[in-house]
């Protein structure tokens, strides 16, 4: 009886689904293999690493593989493990197997795919054989040779071409003529593609004000270019340090790793600026504790102007010694009459404005002159009036005569 009820119930359910729903379920029971075009880039998970091949899960019930040798480093060690996700190019199908590659390597098998690599943009691996006129001769798959111009070997100008000879690098075929007898290659094209991908990744996470690490790539008079891992920007000369920077080479070298702060990120115009000093402690923090008013310090004359001299107390902290404070009572037309740039001198802190980051200085005097200056200041504070002038010698004689006449009367 229960069996009959189950049959009746099943019949009712089947009828209620209708032909259309049944057709949808039937369609879902089959997995259509994705159709891949030669050269198509895919992201795939490594599901098995064999002695010769690496097997990839490319979605659904589809599976592919690539040559294990492609993912070995210079020492012959694997650079990936099972479960990792990699990017690969679909190469071809063979006996219902889908073959992928990260780059076309050497050997006759690779040579057979050179035309396909050119049409599909698949990278080929090559060895820089030697420097020739205008560029380098590159040995690629199956003994084939190509030419890579100097301008296409990197993102920046080639420094010493001899350093590249013998290196194994990936290239993109930009021209494939005469059935492979005329092959033009570019390493730069692949670097630019990688930079574009990294730029999109950075765009999602990088924000102005964020501190990142970078590597100095080149130095110019106006600043230094820095690479933060595929995205290049400029550190303006004013942002290299808190102090004045005249020669950038004294502070930075090509290849140096630095901590920097993102200043301005213009993704549309592909312009990015960074600050190295922004990642450094601000020397003006707690400056009043180090330089209280009235204290004396040694400093170095940094630069001379018509209105005075700027004296560096420490890197990033300068004070102004006004021209009226120079000359030891004599009027001078320019600070250069009594001071020289680079000169060490002792100065006194007259006033400090931390908000505007300004320090007013005076020449620090020693001995009797210093004591006399302190006594004058004490007298001014006591009387709250400025001391009267001593006058001239003639005035003193006249005053003496007047005093003598008063006594004689």
Secondary structure, DSSP 8 states (H G I E B T S, - for coil): -HHHHHHHHHHHHHHHHHHHHHHHHHHHTS-------TT-EEEEEEEEE-SSEEEEE-STT-EEEEEGGGGB-TTS-BS--TT-EEEEEEEEEETTEEEEESSB-SSHHHHTTHHHHHHHT--EEEEEEEEETTEEEEE-GGG-EEEEEGGGSSSS--S-GGGGTT-EEEEEEEEEEGGGTEEEEESHHHHHHHHHHHHHHHHHH--TT-EEEEEEEEEETTEEEEESSS-EEEEEGGGS-SS--S-GGGT--TT-EEEEEEEEEETTTTEEEEESGGGS--TTTTHHHHS-TT-EEEEEEEEEETTEEEEEEETTEEEEEEGGG-STTS--S-GGGT--TT-EEEEEEEEEETTTTEEEEEE---THHHHHHHHHHHHHHHHSS-------HHHHHHHHHHHHHHHH-
